[in-house]
Amino acid sequence: MSSERAREPDAEGPPFTATGDRVEVRPPVSADIPAYTAAVTLSERRLADFAMPDPHNLPVVIANQSPTYRTFMVHALDAEGSHGLVGRVNVANVVGGSFRNATVGYDSYDPYAGRGLFAEGLRLVIDLLFADPPRGLGLHRVEANIQPANHRSAGLARSLGFVHEGYSRDFLHLPGIDGRRDWRDHERFTLLSTDWPSVPYRAHGHRRLACVVNGSGVPGYGGTSLAAAVAAELGVPLFSSSVVPDTATLFELLRLSPVGAVLECRLHGPELRTGLARAGFEPSRVPVIEGGADVSRRDVVRHALAVRAAHA
C-alpha cells in the first residue's frame, strides 16, 4: 500500500462504494460469485483457524443485505491474473439513533493477503461507515471482536487506529487454533468517528483508577484485606504501606502505574492530598474507604463500582 492515505469516498458516487490507489470497495453482486468461490477456496485452510469459510455462501450474503447488515467486497484494481477479490468486510448489528454503532468482521483472500491491499480496502470501508448517508452509514462507533490468538487480525485493526477496549468471555462459537469449534473469548477493539482518520497504533488511553483504603492488611474478605479484594475487583495493583512503608515511594508507584492502584495506608489530610496530586490524580475524586474485618462480597463490589463512578 502506498504511504498516502486511501482517497476518501466520492460524495457524488454510488452509495457504499469507494476507490483507492490499488483497490475499490462496493456491495456484493451476483457477478462476484465466481471470484468469491475461487478466493475462499484458495484461502480456506488459512481462514479455518478462526472462522468457518464457505466458498458457496455469497448468494445468502447478498440476500441478507439490509439496513442492519451490510457487506463490502474489496476488489483489486489490478487482478494480476487471479480472481481479483482481495477480501470481504461484514458490518453487522448496525444501530442508529443515539447509538450509531456497528460490529465489523473481515477476511482477506490469497494471493493478495499480506500485501497491504486489504488494509487499504478496510480503510476505505471505515471511511464509508463514518460518512453521512446516503453515501455511508453515518456511524459514530465501530467495534471489531478478535480471538486473542489471531494476532495478525488484531495487528491490522491496531494499525488502523482501533483501540483495545475490553475482553468478552465466550463471545462466539467458532473454531480456534486447536482445530475445534467452541465458545471463544474475544478481545474487543473500537474506533470512533471523532478519532478518524486515526494514527496507527493509537495509544489505548486506559482510564486510571485510584482509591485509598484505610487499613494495614487486616483480613476483610476471603482471608485477604479489603484493599486486596477491591484491587482484584478493579483489576489494578495493590500498593500497601505494610510492604512499602516509605510514603514517597508509595505515591511514586501510583504515579508510574498506567492503570492506577488501590493504596492501603493510614494517611490523612495534606499528606494524602499532596501525594495523590503528585501521582496525577485530583485528590477530591479519589474515594477513601474505611477498612473492615467483616466485609461481604457485595460490599467489595459496591466499593469497586463507586471507585469506577468517581473516575468516570
N, C-alpha and C positions, 0 to 999 in steps of 0.2 A: 504494500500500500504506500502511496506517496506520503511525504511528510505533511502535505497540505490536508486540512480537514475536508471531508467529502462535501460537495456542494449541497446547499440546503434545498428543500423541495421547491419546485417552481410553483409559485402561487397561482399560475394560470393553468397548470397541468391537471390531468385527471386525478380524482381522489385516490389517496393511498398509493401513490406512485412517486418515485424519485430516482434520479440518475446521478451517479458519482463518476469518479475517474475511471474505474475498472468494472463497476457493477451497476445494475439497476435493480430496483425492488418494485414489485407490484403484486396485486392479489392473484391467487391461483386461478387458472382457467383449464378447461378440458384439454387444450393443446399441450399443457405441461405434463400430461400423464406419462408419455413415453420417456421423457427426460427424468421424471421423478422416479419411475420404476428402475431405470438404469442407475441413477445416482444412489438410491437407497440400497439397491442390491450390491453395488460396488463397495459401499461403506458399512454394510450390515454388521460385519464382525466387530469393527471398532465401536459402532454405536451401541451394540448389545451389552456393553459393560454397564451402562447406566440407563438404558431405555429399552423400549420394545419396538424396534423398527419394523415397519410393514411396507414393503415396496408397492402394495396394491391398494392402499387406503386413501389415495388422493381424491377419488370421487366422493367418498364420505366426507372428507375435509371440506371440499367445495360445497357440498350440500348443506353443511352445518354453519356456513358463514352467516353471521348475524351481527347486530349492534353490540352483543356481549362477547363475541368470539370472532377474531379476525386473524387471518393468516397472510403472511408476506413471503413471497418467493424471491430469493436473491439469485439473479442471473448474471453470468459473466458477459461483459460486452464483447470479449474475445473468447469464444468457446474452446479455442486451441485444439480443435479436432475431437473433443469429447462431448458429453451430453449437455454441458453448459450451465448446469444448475449448481450454484455454489452452496446453497443452504436454504433453510426454511425457518421462519420465526412465527411461532404461535403467540397470540395475545388473547388471553382468556380472562374470564371474570371481570370484564370491563364494566365499571360502575361510574355513573356520572354524578350529578348533583353536588353535594358538599364533599363527596369522597374523591371523585375523579381519579380513580386508581385502577390498575390492571396488573396481571401477572404475565411475564414473558417466559417462554421456553424456546429452545432453539437447537438445531442440528446443523452441522457443516458437513459437506459431502466431498469425497475423494473424486478427482485428483486435486481439488482446489484447497483442501484443508491445510492449515498451517502456513499459508502464503499471504495472509493479510486481506484477502478478498472478502472473506466473511465478516471480518471486523469492520471493514468499510460498509458492507451491507447492513450490519446491525446498527451502526451509527446512523445510517440513513433512515432505518426503521424508527429509531428513537426520535429523530427529527420529526417524523410523521406522527408519532404518538403524542408529542407535545405541541404540534402545530394545531391551530384553531380549525374547527370544522368549516367547510366540508373537506378541506384538503387533508386534515388529520383527525385525531380523536380528541384533542383538547384536554389531555390528561395532566394531572399535577404530579402523580407519583407512579413509578413503575417498580415492580418487585420481581426479582429472579431468585428461585429456590434451587439450590445446587447441593448434591451429595458431597460431604466433606472430602471423599477420595477423588472427586472429579476436579482436580486442581487446575486442569487446563481450561475448563469452562469457567471456573471461578477467576482464574487469571485474566481471561478475556473480559469478564464483567468488570473487574477492578481496573483494567486498562482503559475502560471507557468512563471511569469515574464512579461506578457503583460503590456504595459504602456498605460494609458489613454491619447489619443492624441487629441480628439475633440468631437464635437457634430454635428449630422446630422439631420436636420429637415425633417419630413415626409419622412423617408427613405424607409420604406417598408409598404405594405398594408397587415396588419396582425391582428390577434386577440390580445387583451390585457387583463389585469386582470378584466376589466369591462365587458368582455364577448362579445364585439362587434368587428367586423373587421373594421379597419380604417387605415388611414395613420399614422404610428407610428414613433415618434422621436427615434433615437438610439444614444447611446454612442459608440464612436469608440476607440477600443483598438488595439495596434500594437506591433509586436515583430520583431526584426531584427536578421538576421543570425549572425551578429557581436556581438550580445548580448547573443547568445545561446551557451551552456546551461546557462540560466539566474537564478539569485537568486529569490526566491519567493518574491512577493510583491515589485518588483523593484521600486525604487523611480521614480516619474514622471519626474523630471528634467525639469520643465517648464522654458522656456526662459524668463528671466526678462527683462522688458522694462522700459525705463525712458525717459522723456523729460522735459524740463523746458519751461514754458510759462511766458514770462514777462508780468505781469499784476497784478491786485489786485481785481479780482472779477467783473470787468466791464462786463455787459451783451454783449455777442458777437454773440450768435447763439441761436435762440429759447427761448430767455429770460434767458439763462444761460451764464456763461462765456465761452470763447473759451476753456480754460483749462478743464472745466467740460465736454464740448462736446467731446473733444479729448479723455479724460479719459473714457467716456462712449463708444466711438467707439473702443477703445483698450481693454476695459473690465478690466481696472486696477483702483485702488483707485486714488482719487484726494487729495493731501495734499497742502493746501493753507496757505500762511503766514497771510491771513486775519483771519484765525481760529487758527493757530498755529504760533504765532509771533516769538517764540524763534527759531533761526536758527538751533541750535544744535539738538533740538527736531525734527525739520522738517526732517533733514537728518537721524536721528535715525529711524524715522518712515519708511523712504525709505529703510534703511538697513534691517529692520525687515520684510518688505513686501516680500513674496515669489514670487510675480509676478511683482514687481516693482510698479511704480506710475508715475503720472503726478504731477510735482511740479509747483505751481502757486506762483511766488515770484518775487522780483526785486533784484536779486543777480548777481554779475558780477565778473570777474577776479579770483584772487587766492581764495577768499572765496567760490565761486561756485565750482571751480575745486577741492579744498580740501574736501568740503562736499560730492561731488559725489564720489570721490575716497574712502572716509571713508564709504560710503554706498555700496561699492562693484562694482562700475561702472568705466569703463575707460572714463574719462571726455571728451576726444576728440570724443567719439562715441555717446554722448548724445546730441540730437538736441536741440537747443534753438529757440523757436518760439516767434515772436513778437505778443502780444495780439492785438485785434482789436474789434471795436464796431459794425462792419457790416460785418459779416462773413457768407458765404453761406455754405449749407450742403456739397457741392462739396469741398470747401476748408477744412472743417473739415476732410473729408475722405482722402483728399490729404495729410494733415499733418500726420494723423494716419498711412497711408501707408509708408510715409517717415520715421517715427519712427521705424516701423517694419523692414524696409530695413536697417536702421542704426545698428540694433542689430542682423541682420541675420548672 
